[in-house]
Amino acid sequence: MKYLIYSVLFFLFPDHLFCQHNKESIDSLLRTYYKDNVPGAFVLISKNNHTIFKKGYGLANLQTKEISSNTSFNIGSLTKQFTAFSIVQFAAKKQLSLQDKLIKYFPGFNTKTGSLITIRQLLTHRSGIIDHYAFTDTSHIKHAADTDVLNAVKNIDSTYFIPGTKYRYSNTAYCLLALIIEKISGMPYNDYIKKNIFTPLSMRHAVVLQTGKPIYNQAYGYDYDSSNNKFSKLDADEAIFFSTEGDGGIYASADEYLLWYQSLQKPLPVNKSTVQKCRSPQFMIDTLNKLSYGYGWFVSEKDAVKAVYHTGSNGGFRAIVFSVPSENYMITIFSNRTGIDLEKLVQQINEILGVTNNSFTKIEALVSFINSSPIFAPCKEII
């Protein structure tokens, strides 16, 4: 997965700047990216609890099903927001501690790693846990689940670095967090998220992917091949790790995601502290640019106001949510195709609306900078 870290200079702008001319400019921009007869995207922009732009482009599938505001997209790593929120809420209720070690919830985990890595380190991508992809036995599975991730890493006695000392983005970590949610709640991850988030927020059709179960108004993901200008399906049946849950399993429409965003902007008293923690810096990734990871969110504090955002990539799906909480401003783009730079597109939309992005840093460059020491350091050397 690829992610772009933003540093943002946000010029405060009144609602009247969301004029018809700006809407037409945004629509014209989006039409240069998304054509009518190929997979596309849905774009929603919200300001001060008003949806000031929403429009679908292209096809939800190549059988000519058009994209709408209730088309269900896989939102990839935006799922991490929901996983993190649930874990931090458990901590607020004293049902777990963020300092708990992995070994507490997975007694069969290798003690050299399980006794070092904490829940908080998993949340902030600083556990150093080894990625599961190369260690998963895929010979007998078509759709990997979070339990397959656990089985792949539980016996590994090494980490990429001393847990807690550095940053390395980890889907493995969030699969394990989903399994911890199951252990604490006593119910499957998908049932817990539905009961405690989707249903209370009236996200009626949002679901966590369960292989073989239908998804309402579902879009399919497609990979774009620029060499022949063609699209090929790249979805759960084409990608083994597409179906893991806690790191990227949620399907939701843009309209439904807006309900989630609005709940974060005006949280209930019981949830206020949890929301604040999730969208606040918890581990500094880049001190110079004041770039941090919260719990399930990237956080930029380089400029006058805080920007909170995340991207998602799963199969042929791409997604991005960019927000400035203090201005109650959000851009959501859910796409079912590869080959378009959503980060650049958000920057262009922001420029139309007077929101100027100051700089961009590729996450790959950031990781290589932070992890300049030898990778794959055995835990036995640090115990």
N, C-alpha and C positions, 0 to 999 in steps of 0.2 A: 504494500500500500504506500502511496505517496501523499505527503502532507506538506502544506506550505504554511510557514509561520508569518503572521502579519505584525507589522508595527504600524500603528494608526495615528494619524493626526486628524481629529474629528472637529470640524468647524460646526458650531451649533447653528442650526437652520430652522426657521419657522415652517409651519405646516403649509403656508401658501406657496412655498417653493415646489411642492408636489403638484405642479400645475399640469394642464393637459399637454403642454409642449414637452415637459419632461417625460410624461408617460409615453408620448409618441416617440421620443428619442430612445427610450429604453426598449420599446417594442421594435423599433427599427434595428437597434443593436442586436437584439435577440434573434431577429430574422436572418441576420448575417451568419449566425451560428447554427440555427436549427431550421431544417427544411420540412416541408409538409409531408413528404412521402417516405420518411425514414424515422428511426427511433429518435426521441427528442428529450423534452424536459418540461417540468412545470416550475414556474417562477412566482414567488409570492414575496411582497415587500410590505412590512407593517411599521406604522409609526403612531405612537400614542394611542394604542388600542384600535386603530383604524387600518384596515387593509387598503393601501393606496395603489397597489398594483398586484394583479394576479392573472396569469394567462398560461395556457398550455401550448406547447409546440411539438409537432411531429406525432409519432405513433407509439402507443403503448405496446403494440406487437406488430409484426409485419403482415398480419392478416387485417390490416387497416383499422384497428381499433384506436381511435383518437385519444390523446391524453387530456384529462380534465382535472379539476381541483380535488376530485375524489378518487383519482387513480392511485392505487397502492404501489409504492415503490419500496424496494429494499433500501434502507437508509444507511447500510454499512456501519461504520464506526460511530455514527451518531447514536447508535444503540448504547454506547458506553455511558452516555449521560444517564440513562435509565438504570443501568446496572450500578453505577457509582452512587446515584441518589438513593437507591434502595439500601446499599451497604451503609452509607453514612447515616441514614435514618435508623437502621438497626443500632448503630453506635449511640445515637441520641437517646434511644430507648433503653440503653444499657443491655442490649441483647448480645452485643459483642464489643470488643475493644479494637480500635484500629491498630493497636500494638500487638494483638494476638498473632502468633506464629502459624504458618501453614500446617505444621505438624499437629496442631490442636484439632483441625477440621479434617485432616487427611492423615490418620495415624500410620498408614503404610508408606507415607512419603519418605524419601531418603532423608535421614536425620541431618546430614551435612548441609543440606539446603533447606529442608523443612523447618529446622530449628533456628534458622537465621532470618528467613524472609517473613516480613510482616504484611498484614492486610493493607496498611497505609502505603507501603512500598509498591504493592501491586496496583493500587489506585493511581499512583503518581508515576508509573513507568520507571521506577528506580529500584526494582527488585533484582535486576540482572538475570532473571530466570531465562533459561535456554528456550528459544523458539521451538514449538512443537512440530513444525512441518516436516523436518527431515527425520524425525524420530517416530512418527506415527505409522503403524502398520496398516497400509491401505490395501493390502492384498485381498481382504475379504469385506471391505466396506465401500459403498458408493457415496454415502453422505455422512461425513464425519460429524460427531456430536461432541459436546463439551467433555463427556466422560472419556472419549477417545483421546482428547487432549491431555486429560489427567493421566491416563495410562501411559501416554507417550513420554511424559516428563517426570513422573514420580520417582523413577529409579536413577535419575541423573544426579551425579554428586558434584557438579560444577556449576558455576554461574559466570556470566560475561564479565562481571566485576563484583567487588565487595558490595553486597546489598545495602542500599541507602546512600551510596557515594556518588552515583552518576545517573544519567538519564538514558534510557533506550526504550523506544516505543515497543509495547508488547501486547499482541492479541492474546497470547497464552495467558497472561495475567488476568485478563477480563473473562476468559472462559472459566478460570478457577474461581473468580469472584462470583460468577453465576452459580457455580456448584455450592459455594458457601451460602448463598441466598437460599438454595434448596435445603441445605442442612439446618439452617436457622428457622426457616418458615415451615418446613415439613411438607412442602408442596413443590411441584415442578416449577422451574424458572418461568416458563411461559404463563402458567396459571397465576403465579404470584404477581407478575407484572400486570396481567389483565385485571386481577382483582383489586390491586392497590394503586394502580396508576390509570390504566386505560378506562376502566369502567367509571371511576369517580369523575374523570374529566370528560366523559361522554365521547371518548375516542372509540366509537362503536365497532369500527372495522379494523382497527390497528391490531396486529397480531405478531407474535414471535413465530418464525417459520417452524413448522412441524411437518416433516417430510410426509407427503401423501394427503395432507389436509388442505382443503381449498382456501384460497385467499381472495377476498372480495375485490373485484375490479382490478385484477392483478396486471402489472406491467412485467415484461420480461426483459432481461438484460442482454445487450448486444455489444460485441467487440467490433470496432471499426478498423478495417485494414486499408490504410491510405495508399498502398501500392496498387490496389485494384478498385478502390472506392466502393467496397462492399462490406456488408454487415453479416456477422455470424453469431448465432445465439450463444451466449455465455452466461448460464444461469445455474441453478442448483444441480441439474442433471449433467452439466459439463464441468463442474469444478467441485472436487471432493470437499474442500474446506469452506465452501459457500455456506453450509448449513449449521456451522457452529453458532451458538446462541448468544452468549453474554457479550461477545465482542462485536457482533454485527448481524444479528438475526431478525431484527424488527422490520416489519413492513408497515408503512403508514402513508397516508395522503398528506399533501401540503396543508389542507384544511385541518386535519387532525393534529399535525405537528404544531400548528398555530395555537391550538388549545393548550398543548404542553408548554409552549413558550409563554403564553399569557399567565399560566399558573406559576411560572417562575418569577414573572414580573410582579405578581400580587399573591405571594404565597400565604397560605393559612398560617396563623400564629404558631401552630405545632410544627410547621415545616420551614419556617423562616430561617432559622439557624442552619438547617441542612442546605437550603438553597444558597445561602451566603457562602458557606464553606466550599460547596461544589464549584462556584463561579469566582472564587478568590484564589490567589497564588498559594500553592501548597509546596511546590518545589521549583526553585529557580533553575531554568534550563540555560539561559544566556544572560549573565549579569549585565553586560554592556548594553544590550537591547531591552532589558527588563522583560524578558519573555519567560513565562512560567507555565506549568501545568497545574490545574486545579484538581478536581475530582471529576474526570470525564470531559473536561474542557481545557482548551488552550486559553491563556490569559495574557494580554499585552498591556503593560502600564508605562510604555515608553513616553507617551504623549499625554496631553491634558486630561483625557478621559479614558477609562478602561474599556478595552474591546475584548469580547468573549466569543469564541468561535470554535468550530471543529469541521473536519471534512470526513467523508466516508468513501470507501472503495471496496466493492465486493462483486466479483464476476464482472458483468458488463455495466453495473450500476455505479454512478458517481453522485455524491451529494455534498452540499456545503451549507452550513448555517453560520452567518456572520451577524453579530449583534453588538450594540452599544447599550447596555442595560440602563445607564443613567439617562439616556435620551429615548428609551423605549423604542429602539430602532432595530429592525431585523430584516435580513435578506435570507430567504430560503430558496435553494435550487435543488430539486430532485431530478436526476437524469437517468435514463436507461440506456446510455451509450457511452463508449469510451471515445477518446480522441479530441476532447474539448477541455481546455484549461479553465476550470470553474473558478479558480482563484483569480486569474486575470479578468474573467468576466465580472466577478464581484467588484474588482477594482474599477472597472469601466463604468459599472452602474453607480458606484459611489461617486465617481467623478462627475457624472451627470447631475447627481443630487447634491453636490457640494461637499462630499465626504472624501477627503484626500488621503490616500494611502501613502505613507512616507517611505517604506522600504519593505522588501520581501527577502526571506531567507529560506532556502530549501532545507527541509528537515534532514535530508541525507548529508548535507554539508555540516549541519549542526551536530549530528550524531558523530560524524567522523572527527570533528573538532573536540567534542567532549570525551569520546572514547579513544583518545590518542595512545593510551597505554595498551599493552597487549590484551587482546580480547580472549575470552574463554579462560579466565583465571580459576583454577581449581579451588573449591571452598576449603579443602583440607589445608591449604597454605595460610588461611586466615582465621581458623578456629583457635 
